[in-house]
Amino acid sequence: MSFLPAPPVDEISSLSLATAVEESEFSQRVLIRSIISRPDGGAGLAGQTVRVGGWVKTGREQGKGAFAFLELNDGSCPANLQVIVDAAVGQLSQLVATGTCVHVEGELKVPPEGTKQRVELRVHKILDLGTVDPAKYPLPKTRLTLEFLRDYVHLRPRTNTISAIARIRNALAYATHTFFQKHGFLYVHTPIITTSDCEGAGEMFQVTTLISDAEKLEKDLIKNPPPSEADVEAAKLLVTEKGEAVAQQKSAKANKETISAAVTELTKAKENLSKLEERFKLKPGIPNKDGKIDYSQDFFARQAFLTVSGQLQVETFACALSSVYTFGPTFRAEHSHTSRHLAEFWMVEPEIAFADIQDDMNCAEAYVRFLCQWLLDNCLDDMEFMVKNFDKSAIDRLRMVSSTKFIRISYTEAVAILEEASKERQFENKVEWGIDLASEHERYLTEVKFKSPVIVYNYPKGIKAFYMKVNSDNKTVAAMDVLVPKVGELIGGSQREERYEVIKERILEMGLPLEPYEWYLDLRRYGTVKHSGFGLGFERMILFATGLENIRDLPSILIWTHCAENRLLTLFDSRMSMSDCYDRFENVYIDSPTGSSAAANLYCGSQLVCEFIEFLLFLNLHD
């Protein structure tokens, strides 16, 4: 919501107290947004007593320490509420520091004429106070670079930029569910851990317990050495002796109690032998079979990975429920250091039964246009902040996309256009039929040639995934990419190959094993159906909307290639042994600062765990 000009005084005075703001149902405060985002800027609420809470953006003492002005923000909107605190109410020096959290009660008042605020809060009582040591607080009130904030991921949501991005991200997520629910799609959850590679590129994070199991076993074998061969032979001899004793008792026709006691001793001897033989076979290290890692000993009894896409799994629902979508995290172990790649990112992936590539393109276009219009209608104040501070064309770009019919051209036509353009301009990547279009090619088409979003379809078969429908020319597949200004590819999708023999052949062509995809092939064996779908990279949509240059500034938690390297090299040395790393990690965690909230400690601990895992991956890659 944008801020409108102040209404006439008589119109303000006519506002009834019936329009009083209510406290949040689950929080002891009134949202600052509900006060200052009113058409009158909150002036009509003057005289009302409210409780508000937030963090001090700026604070200053005035009148020789008689009172203080605080600019308070609770994250509900970009604007701050001006709060005035008299020295008699609280110790001003504890209130004015940037980052201080205050929960106060006071009366809303119309400020003197000539001030930019429409309303301010005169504090009567301080309910709660979270103080800050200005000398140690890492986020001063000066302008901070986004690169600097990446080192303070746990505090950066308090900044204007990251909080604005968070609200834009929230709006786009809400819009996503609204769009698909409105059009009759069912929301389904797909697994994060999978045994299949959707893209067939092999760039997947592996999920395994073999390493931790091997480390536990190694420690256990040191603490409790395995039995020797002599111990095992002695146990076998004892079993033989106990067995003979039972046979003797039976042949002597001993009483039932005597025979039962002998059998019990034999059973104990056999159980002991079994345990000894099992421990005797234990070997330190990762289990091997025929010179390869034995994944049958792993947690899932086979190789498992973090998913690169929920598409294959969501197809199972599309082939029963018709129109479905999934929206969740995906992971790529892609060694890319560009401003457009993350190791963890979110994907929106709809799947539509009885739909061909044309239906797929229609849905993708409608969805993107809906997202852009949603931001204009529901998040304009945050978009105005992005325009003011980062990209002056961001709102105009949203308006253009939301109101423009997308250009549609085939891949062959796109290459021809780029080849013609290359006669007058130099592309870093050579243009020829069969290449995967680079970002510079995509942006040329959208920003220079057409000045509009572009959908490119019918890509070469050799550069696309196995599940895409092969066209009648046997050279191309019914794939499409939605290209937009600023970021290039925003959506990738296709009509899926529904013919059993064709998709089976494609899997083998890609060098993939059939066994992990047998369940996927079943969808073609039993009641196959024409269907299509696409995936939208959620962070790329935010990048497009906000005009920011680096995708690493968009997630709430930063995960990209070697993102933990800079912060952890001071804690862990690459020359350390694995056990030394664990010891150092344990010491760092135990010695972490105390005195903060339990939630903060939990967050910092989990964040350090994540970074430690990233660092171990870094060590492994650089070994």
C-alpha positions, 0 to 999 in steps of 0.5 A: 500500500502506498501513502496518499496525500493527507485528507482535509482537516475536516475529513480527518475529524469526521473519522469515527473512533469506531475505526479504532485499530485492534490489537493482533489476535495472538500478540499484545500489540497493534501492528504499526502498519494498521496505524500509519498505512491508513489513508489518513496516515493514522491521524484519525486515531489520535486520542486512542491508547495503544500498545506497540512493539518493535525495534528502534531504527534511530533514536535521539535524546532531545531537550537536554535529556528531557525526552527522546524520539524513537523511529520504531519498526515492527516489520509489518510495513516499510515505514516507521512510527515516531515514538516520544518517550519522556525521561520520567517514563524510562532511562533514555540512554537504554532506549535510543540505541539502534537495534533496541527492542521496545514494547510500549503503551501510549497515546496516539497524537497528531504531531505539530504542523510542519512535520512529515509524520501524520501521527506519533505515539506519546509513551505512558509506560514501557512494558518490555525492553531489550537493550543493545550495546551500541559498541558491539551491535554489528548493524549501525544505522548507517547505510550497509551494503548487501555484501556486508549483510551476508556476514550477519544473516541472523540480524539482516532481517532488521534492515529495511532492504531485507525486511522489504524483500521478506514481505515481497517474498511473502506476497509472491508466495501468497499469490502463488497459492491464490492463483493455483487454488483459484484455478482448481489445482491441488497443493501436494507435498513432494519428498525432499529426499529422493532416489532419482535424478529428475534432471539427469545431470548428476548435480545432486547432494547425496544423503547418507549415514555411511560416513557417520556410521563409519565414524561411530564404528571406528570410535567403538572399535577403539573403545571396544576392540573386536574379538580375535580369531582365537576368541571366535574359535573358542566360542565355536568350540564352546557351542560344540561342547554344549551341543554334545552335552545336550545330546548326552543328556537326551541319550541318557534320558535325563529328566526334562529339567536337566535337558532344558537347562542344557539347552538353555546353556547351548542357546546362550553359547550360540547367541554369544558366538553370533555376536562375536562373529558379527563383531569380528566381521566389522571393519573400519571405514565405509563398507565396500562391495566389489570395489564399490561403496556398498549402499545396501548398508546405507540408511535407505539401502540405496543411494539417496539425494536431496531433490533437484525437483519435485516434478517426477513425484508431482506427476504421480498426482497429476496422473490421478488428480489432474491439476496439481502443484508443489511449492518447496525447496530444491537443491543443486550441487552445481559449482557455480559462483554466479549471481544467479545460482544457489545451492538451495532454492524454492521451486513452484511446479504445477503439473496439468493432465490432458494438457499439451505444450500450448496449454502449458505456455498459457498457464505459465504466462497467466501465472507470471502476469498474475504475480506481477499484478499482485505485487502492484496491488498488494505490495506497492509500498515495498516496491516503491522502496526498491525503486528508490534504492535499487532499480528505478524501473522495477515497478514499470517492469512489473506493469509492463509484464502484467499487461503485455501478451508474451511473444512466442517463438521457436528455438530455431527462430530464436537462434536465427535472430541471435545469429543475425544480431551477432553480426552487429554485436559480440556475444560472449557465448557463440550462437549456433543451433544446438546450444543451450541459450545463455543469459546474455542471449535470453536478455537480448531477446527480452530487453533489446529485440522484443522489449517484452517477455518471450516464450521460446519453445521446441528446444533441441532434444540433446540439451533437454531432460529425458521426460520431455516429449519428443516432437515428430522431427525427432530432433526437438522436444516440446519444451518451453522457457519463459524469458523475462527482462532483467533475469532471462529464464524465469520458467522452464517447462514441457509437455511430458513424454507419455509414450512408454517405449519412447521415454524408456529409450530416452532414459537409456540414452541419458545413461541413467539406470532404469531401476530407480525410474520403474515407478515413473514408467508405471505411469506410462504402463497403466493409464498413460495420459497427455500432461504438461508442467513447468517450474518457476524458480522462486528466488529468480521471480523475486530477483526479477521483481525487486531489481536486485543484482545478486540472488544471494540476497534473497533467501532468509538463509544463505546457502550457495557454493562454499558460502560458509568458507569465509566465516569458518576458515577462521574456526577450522583449518583445512589441515585438521583431521576430521576428529579435530574439526569435530572437537573444534566445532563442539568447543565453538558451540559450547562457548557460544555467547549466552544471555540471548533468548533460547530461540536465538541460541537455537537458531545460532546453533542450527546455523553453525551446524549448517555451516559446519556441514558446508565446511566439511563438504568444502574440505572434501572437495578441496582434499 
